[in-house]
Amino acid sequence: MAFGSRDVDAGVVLLLGGRSEIGLEVARRLAPGRTVILAARRSDDLDWQRRELGLSEAAAVHCVEFDADDLGSHQALLEKVVAEHGPIGVSVLAFGVLGDQARAQEDAAHAVAVVQVDYVAQVNILTSLTNLLRAQGNGQIVVFSSIAGVRVRRANYVYGSAKAGLDGFASGLQDALHGSGIHLLLVRSGFVIGRMTAGMEPAPLSSTPDQVADAVVAGLYRRARLVVVPRRLRLVFGAIHLTPRFLWRRAPR
């Protein structure tokens, strides 16, 4: 698909969450002629992902160890990537967990673990990353929010609350980065059919990793602030805030 005449920022493509289906589809579209870094736990077990990006004509694919929960390691990871591979052009934050809502209601440690990965770790690495990119003078960042964070539902309020927090943080960070040369793209998607949602009944207006990745890359090319996938969800977002609470309380996942 054609994305427009503007190019994305030159430099390394850094995928934080190297096994993410959506993240890999984004990286595949950006890979030709570029160095791609896959950051994930068990980084020595990413052979399939490396081969796929090689087939997409990446100039080189490297794997680095990344533990989202180890907040103290994030700064060193970013510095290592730049020192060994050069400036970062596009960073895709594609790590996260859905968690188990029923368990989270009873198990405080599980609830905190979900929020730690889906909000706290994202805030931590975004802060380190934007500081690095400010010094660099350019760079693009992709942050994945969700329909779950637009108005938090009873059926998945732990995950939804983390996404709501991330959405707010990323929106404020966009304003803080205005005029800096750094572009942050916020992605609000609906239900995505993939490994993370395996076994769940697809919701109306669902999408696939391919569809999300196409929208993300198009958004990077045109320097969009926000991408909604699918686009028709914009109408749903408006209706969500108008739904009375007694009805919203019964909303399914």
N, C-alpha and C positions, 0 to 999 in steps of 0.2 A: 504494500500500500504506500502511496505517496504521502509524505508528512509535511511538505512545504519547503520553501527555499532556505530558511534559516537552518543553521546547523546546531547541534548540541555542543557544549563546551568540550574542547580537546582535553585529552588526558586519560588517565586510568578510569575504567568502570569498576566501581567497588560494590559488590553485592553482599550486604550484611544479612545473612540468612541464605547460605549457598545452596540449600535444598528446596527453597520455596519455588513452587510451580510458577507463580506469577513473576517472581523475581527473575527466574531463569528465562522466562519468555521475554521480559524486558531486556535482559542482558544479551539474549540471542539477537535481538533486533539492533542493538547498539554495537555488537561485537566486531563486525568486519573492519579489519585493519587496526584494531585497538587491543590493548592489554586489559584483560578481565581478571579481577581478583575475587575469588569465592571465599567468603569468610563464614565459618561454621564450626560447630563442635565436630569432633572426629573428622578433621579436615583431610586425613589420609584416606578417607573412604568416600571420595567424591569423583571417582574415576569416570562414572557414567556422565556426570555433569560436565567434566572437562572434555570428554569426547564430543558431547553435543555442541559445546561452544566452539570446539575446533572445527567441526563440520560447518559452523556458521561463519568461518573465516576469521576468527579472532587471531590477532597477531601472536598472542601468547595467553595462556591461562595458568594462573597460579592459585594455590590454595593456602589459606592461613587459618590458624586456630582462633576461634572467636566464641567466647562464652558470654552471652548477654547478661547473665547473673553476676559475673565477675566485674563489677563496675570499675574497680581500680585498674583493670587491664585495658580499658578502652582507649585511653590516650596513647599508650605505648603501641597499641595495634595500629592506630592511624599514622603515627610517626614512622613506624616500621614500613608501612605500605609506601609512604612518600619517599622515604630514604632509599628503598630498594627498587621502586618502580616509577618514581616521578610523580608530578602533580595529579591530583584526583580531579577528573572531569565531571563524572556523574556518580553519586552515591545513592544506592537504593536500599532503604531500610525495610527489609522484607521478612524480618524475624518476628515471631509472636506465637502465642498459644490461645486456643479457644477455651480450654479449661472445662471443668464439669460443674455446672451451676448447682446441681443438687448437692454435690459434695461440698462445694464452696459455702453453701448456707450452713453447713454443720461443722466444717473444718476450717478454722480461721487461717491455718498455715497454708492451705490450698488457695484460699481467696487471696492472700497476700502474694503467693507465688505467681498467680495470674497477673495481678496488678504490677508486680515487680518487672515482669518481662514486657508486658504490653504498654506500660506507661513509664515507670521509673527508669528502666534501662534505656528506653528510647530518648527520654529527656537527657540522660547522662551523655549518651553518645552524640546526640544532636548538638549539645552545648560544646563538647570537645571538637566536633567536626566543623561547626560554624566558626569557631575561633581559628581553626587551622585554615579554612577557606578564606576568612577575612585577610589573614596574612598572605595568602596566595593571590588574592585579588579577584578570584572568579570561582566558578564551580556550580553544579546543580545538584539538588537533593530531592529525592522522592520519599514522601511520607504517606503511609497507608492508614487512613481513618476508615470509617465504616458507617453504614446506615444504623448500626447498633448504637453509635455514639450520638446520633442526631437527637433522639429522645430515648432515654434509657428505659428498657422494658423490664417488667418483673421477671419474665422468663429467662433472661440472661443478663441480670443487672451488674454482675461482677465484671464480666468481659465488656459490657456496654459502658460501664463507668470509666474503665481504663481507656477505651477508645474516645469517650467524651473528653477526658482530660487531655489526651494526646492531640485531639482535634483543636482544642483551645490553645494548647501550648504552641502547636505548629502555626496556627493563625496569628498569634501574637509575635512569634518569631519572624514570620513573613514581614510584618510591619517593621520589626527591629532591623531587618536586613535590607530594607528599602534604600536604594542608592548605593549599596555596597558592591554591586556586581555579582552577587550571589542570588541564584534563583531557587526558591523552594516551591515545589509542586505538591499540593495536598490532594490526595485521591480519596473520594468518598464512594465506596462501592456498595452494592447490595450483596445478596447471597451469591457466593462464587462456588461453582461446582468443581470440587477437586478433592485432594487427599484430606485436607483439614475438615471438610464437611462430609466425608464419606459416611454413608449410612443414614444421613439426614434427608428428609423430604425437601427437595428444592423449593424455595419460596418463589412467588410470582416475581417476574422481572429479574430472574437469575441471569448470571453471565458466566463465561468460561475464562480461564487464565489467558487464553489468546485474546479474547475481546478486551479484557482489562489492560493487557500489555500494549495492544494497539492504541488504546486511548491514552495511556501513560506516555508513550513515546511521541505521539502527536502533541500532547501537552508540553513535553520538553522542547520540542521544536518551536512551538509558538510562544514559549515562555508564559504559559498559563499559570494563574494562581491556584485554580481549582479545576479538577476533572471529576465528573459524576458518571458512574458506570452502572447500568446503562443510562443514557441521558434522560430518559423518561422518568427516572427516579426524582428528578428535580420537582416534578409535580407532587410526588408522594411526600417529599420532605415538607412541602408547604402544608399538606393535609395532616401530617403527623402532629404538628403543633396545635392544630385546631381540634383534635380529637379529645372529647371530654375524658377526664381521668378515670371515671368509673368504667368506661369502655376500654381505655388504654390498659387498664389493669389486667384485662383478660387477653391482651394481645399475645399471640403465639410467638415463639422464637423467631 
